Amino acid sequence: MGNKETRNRLIEVTKRLLTEGNSLETLTARHISSEAGVNLAMINYCFKSKDELLKIAVEEIVATEFNKYVDVKSDNSTAKEQLRNILYHVCKAMLKYSSLTRMSIPYIMLNEEISLPYDILPFIKKHYEGKKDETQCKVIAFHIVYTMQLIFYRSKDFYKYSGIDVDDEAMMEEFLDSQLDLFLGRE
């Protein structure tokens, strides 16, 4: 098995183990490498660390949830409604995999190149139909994505502060709607 194949195998096995309910705290490099059928040293060879492997696996799990809904277009819905639908499902994935996403959010926010807002940028541009320029739309996309990430990461503290429990699906939906109204206006 080549290095690229080994790397991909380790990612796929890690994703499977995480989605089967293995927690980040108990999932060991030895368990991952054993399930993948590779030498334990390959984790550090293919990735900087087990944490890097876990971060990549979590990002791919959430990206899969995002991609399930990003391509669904409805002729009858507005750009804001399409964006809400996508973000709703991403938020549900964040709730479903909260123990995983809480581990990856600080790394994404502080260390990675800013890329996630680009995923929702087309919907923001479509919503504003040229009334906002590219930079303004990028700032709005950034605000939406990073606000949501921070609130999910600090959900317990946010609940104490605001009374909004984003870990509760109904309250999460209300919060999502309020955020979209705040950043995109009411329709």
Accessible surface in RSA format (square Angstrom, percent):
REM  Atomic radii and reference values for relative SASA: ProtOr
REM  Chains: A
REM  Algorithm: Lee & Richards
REM  Probe-radius: 1.40
REM  Slices: 20
REM RES _ NUM      All-atoms   Total-Side   Main-Chain    Non-polar    All polar
REM                ABS   REL    ABS   REL    ABS   REL    ABS   REL    ABS   REL
RES MET A   1   144.09  74.6  60.84  40.3  83.25 198.2  69.14  58.8  74.95  99.3
RES GLY A   2    37.52  46.3   0.00   N/A  37.52  46.3  33.40  91.6   4.13   9.2
RES ASN A   3    80.98  55.8  73.05  70.6   7.93  19.1  23.63  56.9  57.35  55.4
RES LYS A   4   157.38  76.8 150.12  92.1   7.25  17.3  96.71  87.0  60.67  64.6
RES GLU A   5   103.59  59.5  98.86  74.8   4.74  11.3  44.80  86.6  58.79  48.0
RES THR A   6     4.31   3.1   4.31   4.4   0.00   0.0   0.46   0.6   3.85   5.8
RES ARG A   7    84.97  35.7  84.97  43.3   0.00   0.0  25.19  34.4  59.79  36.2
RES ASN A   8    69.41  47.9  68.40  66.1   1.01   2.4  21.89  52.7  47.53  45.9
RES ARG A   9   102.30  43.0  96.87  49.4   5.43  12.9  27.92  38.2  74.38  45.1
RES LEU A  10     0.00   0.0   0.00   0.0   0.00   0.0   0.00   0.0   0.00   0.0
RES ILE A  11     9.19   5.2   9.19   6.8   0.00   0.0   9.19   6.6   0.00   0.0
RES GLU A  12    91.20  52.4  87.05  65.9   4.15   9.9  40.89  79.1  50.31  41.1
RES VAL A  13     3.63   2.4   2.62   2.4   1.01   2.4   3.63   3.2   0.00   0.0
RES THR A  14     0.00   0.0   0.00   0.0   0.00   0.0   0.00   0.0   0.00   0.0
RES LYS A  15    36.70  17.9  36.53  22.4   0.16   0.4  19.60  17.6  17.09  18.2
RES ARG A  16    96.52  40.5  90.63  46.2   5.90  14.0  58.06  79.4  38.46  23.3
RES LEU A  17     5.01   2.8   5.01   3.6   0.00   0.0   5.01   3.5   0.00   0.0
RES LEU A  18     5.94   3.3   0.00   0.0   5.94  14.9   0.00   0.0   5.94  16.0
RES THR A  19    66.34  47.2  37.51  38.0  28.82  68.7  24.20  32.5  42.14  63.7
RES GLU A  20   109.42  62.8  69.93  52.9  39.49  94.0  42.72  82.6  66.70  54.5
RES GLY A  21    62.94  77.6   0.00   N/A  62.94  77.6  35.46  97.3  27.48  61.6
RES ASN A  22    44.20  30.5  34.66  33.5   9.53  23.0   6.58  15.8  37.62  36.4
RES SER A  23    35.21  29.8  30.84  41.2   4.37  10.1  30.27  64.5   4.95   6.9
RES LEU A  24    13.62   7.6   8.04   5.7   5.58  14.0   8.16   5.7   5.46  14.7
RES GLU A  25   140.54  80.7 104.28  78.9  36.26  86.3  70.65 136.6  69.89  57.1
RES THR A  26    97.82  69.6  79.14  80.2  18.68  44.5  73.99  99.4  23.83  36.0
RES LEU A  27     1.44   0.8   0.21   0.2   1.23   3.1   1.19   0.8   0.25   0.7
RES THR A  28    68.31  48.6  67.21  68.1   1.10   2.6  62.27  83.6   6.04   9.1
RES ALA A  29    26.12  24.0  23.22  35.8   2.90   6.6  23.22  32.7   2.90   7.7
RES ARG A  30   164.06  68.9 162.41  82.8   1.65   3.9  64.82  88.6  99.24  60.1
RES HIS A  31    66.46  36.3  60.82  42.3   5.64  14.4  44.80  46.2  21.66  25.2
RES ILE A  32     0.00   0.0   0.00   0.0   0.00   0.0   0.00   0.0   0.00   0.0
RES SER A  33     4.58   3.9   4.53   6.1   0.04   0.1   0.00   0.0   4.58   6.4
RES SER A  34    81.35  68.7  55.38  73.9  25.96  59.8  28.83  61.4  52.52  73.6
RES GLU A  35    70.82  40.7  54.33  41.1  16.49  39.3   6.22  12.0  64.60  52.7
RES ALA A  36     2.47   2.3   0.00   0.0   2.47   5.6   0.00   0.0   2.47   6.5
RES GLY A  37    63.99  78.9   0.00   N/A  63.99  78.9  36.23  99.4  27.76  62.2
RES VAL A  38    25.88  17.0   7.38   6.7  18.50  44.6  16.12  14.0   9.76  26.5
RES ASN A  39   103.81  71.6  86.16  83.3  17.64  42.5  30.87  74.3  72.94  70.5
RES LEU A  40    67.15  37.4  60.32  43.2   6.83  17.2  60.32  42.4   6.83  18.4
RES ALA A  41    66.28  60.9  55.78  86.1  10.50  23.9  63.30  89.1   2.98   7.9
RES MET A  42    43.18  22.4  43.18  28.6   0.00   0.0  17.30  14.7  25.88  34.3
RES ILE A  43     2.79   1.6   2.79   2.1   0.00   0.0   2.79   2.0   0.00   0.0
RES ASN A  44   102.94  71.0  86.98  84.1  15.96  38.4  23.92  57.6  79.03  76.4
RES TYR A  45   146.33  68.3 115.98  66.0  30.35  79.0  87.54  65.8  58.79  72.5
RES CYS A  46    20.79  15.7   1.66   1.9  19.13  44.9   7.05  17.9  13.74  14.8
RES PHE A  47     9.00   4.5   0.12   0.1   8.88  23.1   8.04   4.9   0.95   2.7
RES LYS A  48   173.09  84.4 142.26  87.3  30.82  73.4 104.45  94.0  68.63  73.1
RES SER A  49    41.41  35.0  41.41  55.3   0.00   0.0  32.74  69.7   8.68  12.2
RES LYS A  50    55.17  26.9  50.97  31.3   4.20  10.0  26.78  24.1  28.40  30.2
RES ASP A  51    89.35  62.6  87.19  86.8   2.16   5.1  23.86  56.2  65.48  65.3
RES GLU A  52    33.11  19.0  29.69  22.5   3.41   8.1   8.28  16.0  24.83  20.3
RES LEU A  53     0.00   0.0   0.00   0.0   0.00   0.0   0.00   0.0   0.00   0.0
RES LEU A  54     4.07   2.3   4.07   2.9   0.00   0.0   4.07   2.9   0.00   0.0
RES LYS A  55     9.52   4.6   9.52   5.8   0.00   0.0   4.55   4.1   4.97   5.3
RES ILE A  56    22.33  12.7  22.33  16.6   0.00   0.0  22.33  16.1   0.00   0.0
RES ALA A  57     0.00   0.0   0.00   0.0   0.00   0.0   0.00   0.0   0.00   0.0
RES VAL A  58     1.24   0.8   1.24   1.1   0.00   0.0   1.24   1.1   0.00   0.0
RES GLU A  59    46.78  26.9  39.13  29.6   7.65  18.2  24.32  47.0  22.46  18.3
RES GLU A  60    59.44  34.1  57.76  43.7   1.68   4.0  26.57  51.4  32.88  26.8
RES ILE A  61    10.19   5.8   6.97   5.2   3.22   7.8   9.55   6.9   0.64   1.7
RES VAL A  62    28.61  18.8  28.61  25.9   0.00   0.0  28.61  24.9   0.00   0.0
RES ALA A  63    44.35  40.8  39.24  60.6   5.10  11.6  43.94  61.9   0.40   1.1
RES THR A  64    69.22  49.2  64.18  65.1   5.03  12.0  51.31  68.9  17.91  27.1
RES GLU A  65    26.45  15.2  26.45  20.0   0.00   0.0   0.24   0.5  26.22  21.4
RES PHE A  66    24.54  12.3  24.42  15.1   0.12   0.3  24.54  14.9   0.00   0.0
RES ASN A  67    81.12  55.9  73.79  71.3   7.33  17.6  22.62  54.4  58.50  56.5
RES LYS A  68   114.46  55.8  90.92  55.8  23.54  56.0  62.20  56.0  52.27  55.7
RES TYR A  69    57.47  26.8  57.11  32.5   0.37   1.0  24.97  18.8  32.50  40.1
RES VAL A  70    24.26  16.0  23.90  21.6   0.36   0.9  23.90  20.8   0.36   1.0
RES ASP A  71   112.47  78.8  93.49  93.1  18.97  44.9  32.34  76.1  80.12  79.9
RES VAL A  72    85.62  56.3  73.68  66.7  11.94  28.8  78.58  68.3   7.04  19.1
RES LYS A  73   128.67  62.8  99.22  60.9  29.44  70.1  83.17  74.9  45.50  48.5
RES SER A  74    50.32  42.5  41.64  55.6   8.68  20.0  30.03  64.0  20.28  28.4
RES ASP A  75   153.53 107.5 112.84 112.3  40.69  96.2  37.45  88.1 116.08 115.8
RES ASN A  76   147.27 101.6 113.21 109.4  34.07  82.0  33.95  81.7 113.33 109.5
RES SER A  77    29.44  24.9  19.20  25.6  10.24  23.6  19.72  42.0   9.72  13.6
RES THR A  78    60.39  43.0  52.26  53.0   8.13  19.4  60.39  81.1   0.00   0.0
RES ALA A  79     5.86   5.4   2.01   3.1   3.85   8.8   2.01   2.8   3.85  10.2
RES LYS A  80    19.42   9.5  19.07  11.7   0.35   0.8  16.23  14.6   3.19   3.4
RES GLU A  81    82.41  47.3  76.56  57.9   5.86  13.9  32.25  62.4  50.16  41.0
RES GLN A  82    12.57   7.0   8.08   5.9   4.49  10.7   8.44  18.0   4.13   3.1
RES LEU A  83     0.46   0.3   0.46   0.3   0.00   0.0   0.46   0.3   0.00   0.0
RES ARG A  84    61.71  25.9  61.71  31.5   0.00   0.0  29.35  40.1  32.36  19.6
RES ASN A  85    54.14  37.3  52.34  50.6   1.80   4.3  16.85  40.6  37.29  36.0
RES ILE A  86     2.18   1.2   2.08   1.5   0.10   0.2   2.08   1.5   0.10   0.3
RES LEU A  87    12.84   7.1  12.84   9.2   0.00   0.0  12.84   9.0   0.00   0.0
RES TYR A  88    31.74  14.8  31.74  18.1   0.00   0.0  18.59  14.0  13.15  16.2
RES HIS A  89    35.73  19.5  34.47  24.0   1.26   3.2  20.52  21.1  15.21  17.7
RES VAL A  90    20.66  13.6  20.66  18.7   0.00   0.0  20.66  18.0   0.00   0.0
RES CYS A  91     2.92   2.2   2.92   3.3   0.00   0.0   0.00   0.0   2.92   3.1
RES LYS A  92    80.70  39.4  76.72  47.1   3.98   9.5  34.18  30.8  46.52  49.6
RES ALA A  93     2.69   2.5   0.00   0.0   2.69   6.1   2.10   3.0   0.60   1.6
RES MET A  94    14.34   7.4  13.76   9.1   0.58   1.4   5.14   4.4   9.20  12.2
RES LEU A  95    37.06  20.6  22.88  16.4  14.17  35.6  23.16  16.3  13.89  37.4
RES LYS A  96   147.74  72.1 110.76  68.0  36.98  88.1  79.51  71.6  68.22  72.7
RES TYR A  97    24.14  11.3  21.61  12.3   2.53   6.6  13.44  10.1  10.70  13.2
RES SER A  98    30.33  25.6  29.65  39.6   0.68   1.6   5.16  11.0  25.17  35.3
RES SER A  99    62.96  53.2  50.26  67.1  12.70  29.3  40.18  85.6  22.78  31.9
RES LEU A 100     5.13   2.9   5.13   3.7   0.00   0.0   5.13   3.6   0.00   0.0
RES THR A 101     6.10   4.3   6.10   6.2   0.00   0.0   3.95   5.3   2.15   3.2
RES ARG A 102    60.16  25.3  56.69  28.9   3.47   8.3  37.80  51.7  22.36  13.6
RES MET A 103    62.29  32.3  42.57  28.2  19.73  47.0  40.94  34.8  21.35  28.3
RES SER A 104     2.64   2.2   2.62   3.5   0.02   0.0   0.02   0.0   2.62   3.7
RES ILE A 105     3.99   2.3   3.99   3.0   0.00   0.0   3.99   2.9   0.00   0.0
RES PRO A 106    37.92  27.6  33.67  30.7   4.25  15.4  37.80  31.2   0.12   0.7
RES TYR A 107    72.86  34.0  69.88  39.8   2.98   7.8  51.07  38.4  21.79  26.9
RES ILE A 108    17.23   9.8  16.53  12.3   0.70   1.7  16.53  11.9   0.70   1.9
RES MET A 109    51.27  26.6  29.75  19.7  21.52  51.2  24.57  20.9  26.70  35.4
RES LEU A 110   148.42  82.7 115.29  82.5  33.14  83.3 118.14  83.0  30.28  81.5
RES ASN A 111    97.52  67.3  61.46  59.4  36.06  86.8  16.34  39.3  81.18  78.5
RES GLU A 112    58.64  33.7  41.28  31.2  17.36  41.3  14.32  27.7  44.32  36.2
RES GLU A 113   154.65  88.8 131.91  99.8  22.73  54.1  57.27 110.8  97.38  79.5
RES ILE A 114    88.92  50.6  81.99  61.1   6.92  16.7  81.99  59.0   6.92  18.8
RES SER A 115    55.59  47.0  52.39  69.9   3.21   7.4  33.96  72.3  21.63  30.3
RES LEU A 116    64.75  36.1  62.89  45.0   1.86   4.7  63.14  44.3   1.61   4.3
RES PRO A 117     8.43   6.1   8.05   7.3   0.38   1.4   8.43   7.0   0.00   0.0
RES TYR A 118   119.67  55.9 109.68  62.4   9.99  26.0  75.71  56.9  43.96  54.2
RES ASP A 119    63.97  44.8  53.70  53.5  10.27  24.3   9.44  22.2  54.54  54.4
RES ILE A 120     3.05   1.7   3.05   2.3   0.00   0.0   3.05   2.2   0.00   0.0
RES LEU A 121    10.04   5.6  10.04   7.2   0.00   0.0  10.04   7.1   0.00   0.0
RES PRO A 122    80.11  58.4  71.08  64.8   9.03  32.8  75.32  62.2   4.79  29.7
RES PHE A 123    12.44   6.2  11.46   7.1   0.98   2.6  11.84   7.2   0.60   1.7
RES ILE A 124     0.02   0.0   0.00   0.0   0.02   0.0   0.02   0.0   0.00   0.0
RES LYS A 125    80.74  39.4  75.92  46.6   4.81  11.5  41.75  37.6  38.98  41.5
RES LYS A 126   114.41  55.8 102.04  62.6  12.37  29.5  83.62  75.3  30.79  32.8
RES HIS A 127    40.58  22.2  22.40  15.6  18.18  46.5  15.77  16.3  24.81  28.9
RES TYR A 128    29.13  13.6  28.34  16.1   0.78   2.0  22.12  16.6   7.01   8.6
RES GLU A 129   133.67  76.7 100.75  76.2  32.92  78.4  39.29  76.0  94.38  77.1
RES GLY A 130    72.85  89.8   0.00   N/A  72.85  89.8  36.17  99.3  36.68  82.1
RES LYS A 131   165.45  80.7 128.06  78.6  37.39  89.0  93.45  84.1  72.00  76.7
RES LYS A 132    74.84  36.5  65.12  40.0   9.73  23.2  13.92  12.5  60.93  64.9
RES ASP A 133    86.40  60.5  74.66  74.3  11.74  27.8  44.91 105.7  41.50  41.4
RES GLU A 134    77.80  44.7  69.15  52.3   8.64  20.6  45.34  87.7  32.46  26.5
RES THR A 135    91.88  65.3  91.23  92.5   0.65   1.5  56.42  75.8  35.46  53.6
RES GLN A 136    84.20  47.1  80.51  58.8   3.69   8.8  26.01  55.4  58.19  44.1
RES CYS A 137     1.09   0.8   1.09   1.2   0.00   0.0   0.00   0.0   1.09   1.2
RES LYS A 138    79.07  38.6  75.99  46.6   3.08   7.3  36.36  32.7  42.72  45.5
RES VAL A 139    73.25  48.2  71.48  64.7   1.78   4.3  73.25  63.6   0.00   0.0
RES ILE A 140    21.32  12.1  21.31  15.9   0.00   0.0  21.32  15.3   0.00   0.0
RES ALA A 141     0.33   0.3   0.33   0.5   0.00   0.0   0.33   0.5   0.00   0.0
RES PHE A 142    74.78  37.4  74.78  46.3   0.00   0.0  74.78  45.3   0.00   0.0
RES HIS A 143    81.60  44.6  80.49  55.9   1.12   2.9  49.76  51.3  31.84  37.1
RES ILE A 144     0.84   0.5   0.48   0.4   0.36   0.9   0.84   0.6   0.00   0.0
RES VAL A 145    15.95  10.5  12.86  11.6   3.09   7.5  15.65  13.6   0.30   0.8
RES TYR A 146    21.28   9.9  19.75  11.2   1.52   4.0  18.15  13.6   3.13   3.9
RES THR A 147    37.38  26.6  32.06  32.5   5.32  12.7  22.14  29.7  15.24  23.0
RES MET A 148    10.23   5.3  10.23   6.8   0.00   0.0  10.13   8.6   0.11   0.1
RES GLN A 149    14.08   7.9  14.08  10.3   0.00   0.0   6.36  13.5   7.72   5.9
RES LEU A 150    87.46  48.7  87.38  62.5   0.07   0.2  87.38  61.4   0.07   0.2
RES ILE A 151    20.19  11.5  18.63  13.9   1.56   3.8  20.19  14.5   0.00   0.0
RES PHE A 152     6.06   3.0   5.61   3.5   0.46   1.2   5.61   3.4   0.46   1.3
RES TYR A 153    85.58  40.0  75.27  42.8  10.31  26.8  35.73  26.9  49.85  61.4
RES ARG A 154   120.21  50.5 115.34  58.8   4.88  11.6  29.20  39.9  91.01  55.2
RES SER A 155     1.43   1.2   0.19   0.3   1.24   2.9   0.19   0.4   1.24   1.7
RES LYS A 156   131.95  64.4 129.86  79.7   2.09   5.0 103.69  93.3  28.26  30.1
RES ASP A 157    62.62  43.9  58.30  58.0   4.32  10.2  14.69  34.6  47.93  47.8
RES PHE A 158    34.89  17.5  30.69  19.0   4.20  10.9  34.49  20.9   0.40   1.1
RES TYR A 159   108.88  50.8 106.50  60.6   2.38   6.2  57.97  43.6  50.91  62.8
RES LYS A 160   168.87  82.4 132.26  81.2  36.60  87.1  90.97  81.9  77.90  83.0
RES TYR A 161   188.62  88.1 154.90  88.1  33.71  87.7 115.31  86.7  73.30  90.4
RES SER A 162    45.05  38.1  10.42  13.9  34.63  79.8  19.20  40.9  25.85  36.2
RES GLY A 163    40.35  49.8   0.00   N/A  40.35  49.8  28.74  78.9  11.61  26.0
RES ILE A 164    53.43  30.4  53.43  39.8   0.00   0.0  53.43  38.5   0.00   0.0
RES ASP A 165    41.54  29.1  41.54  41.3   0.00   0.0   3.01   7.1  38.53  38.4
RES VAL A 166     0.00   0.0   0.00   0.0   0.00   0.0   0.00   0.0   0.00   0.0
RES ASP A 167    45.81  32.1  23.76  23.7  22.05  52.1  22.07  51.9  23.74  23.7
RES ASP A 168    61.71  43.2  55.11  54.9   6.60  15.6  15.69  36.9  46.03  45.9
RES GLU A 169    74.15  42.6  68.59  51.9   5.57  13.3  25.45  49.2  48.70  39.8
RES ALA A 170    63.01  57.9  55.61  85.8   7.40  16.8  59.16  83.3   3.85  10.2
RES MET A 171    64.11  33.2  63.53  42.0   0.58   1.4  49.04  41.7  15.06  20.0
RES MET A 172     0.00   0.0   0.00   0.0   0.00   0.0   0.00   0.0   0.00   0.0
RES GLU A 173    54.09  31.1  54.09  40.9   0.00   0.0   8.28  16.0  45.81  37.4
RES GLU A 174   123.82  71.1 116.46  88.1   7.35  17.5  46.07  89.1  77.75  63.5
RES PHE A 175     8.15   4.1   5.36   3.3   2.78   7.2   7.65   4.6   0.49   1.4
RES LEU A 176     0.33   0.2   0.33   0.2   0.00   0.0   0.33   0.2   0.00   0.0
RES ASP A 177    53.97  37.8  52.36  52.1   1.61   3.8  24.16  56.8  29.82  29.7
RES SER A 178    55.93  47.3  47.27  63.1   8.66  19.9  45.14  96.1  10.79  15.1
RES GLN A 179    20.57  11.5  20.57  15.0   0.00   0.0   0.65   1.4  19.92  15.1
RES LEU A 180     2.15   1.2   2.15   1.5   0.00   0.0   2.15   1.5   0.00   0.0
RES ASP A 181    35.99  25.2  29.04  28.9   6.95  16.4   8.28  19.5  27.71  27.6
RES LEU A 182   127.54  71.0  96.86  69.3  30.68  77.1 104.36  73.3  23.18  62.4
RES PHE A 183    39.89  20.0  29.47  18.3  10.43  27.1  32.28  19.6   7.62  21.8
RES LEU A 184     9.13   5.1   0.01   0.0   9.12  22.9   0.87   0.6   8.26  22.2
RES GLY A 185    31.54  38.9   0.00   N/A  31.54  38.9  29.25  80.3   2.29   5.1
RES ARG A 186   203.78  85.6 169.72  86.5  34.06  81.1  60.33  82.5 143.45  86.9
RES GLU A 187   126.96  72.9  51.10  38.7  75.86 180.6  70.34 136.0  56.62  46.2
END  Absolute sums over single chains surface
CHAIN  1 A    10435.7       8594.6       1841.1       5646.2       4789.6
END  Absolute sums over all chains
TOTAL         10435.7       8594.6       1841.1       5646.2       4789.6
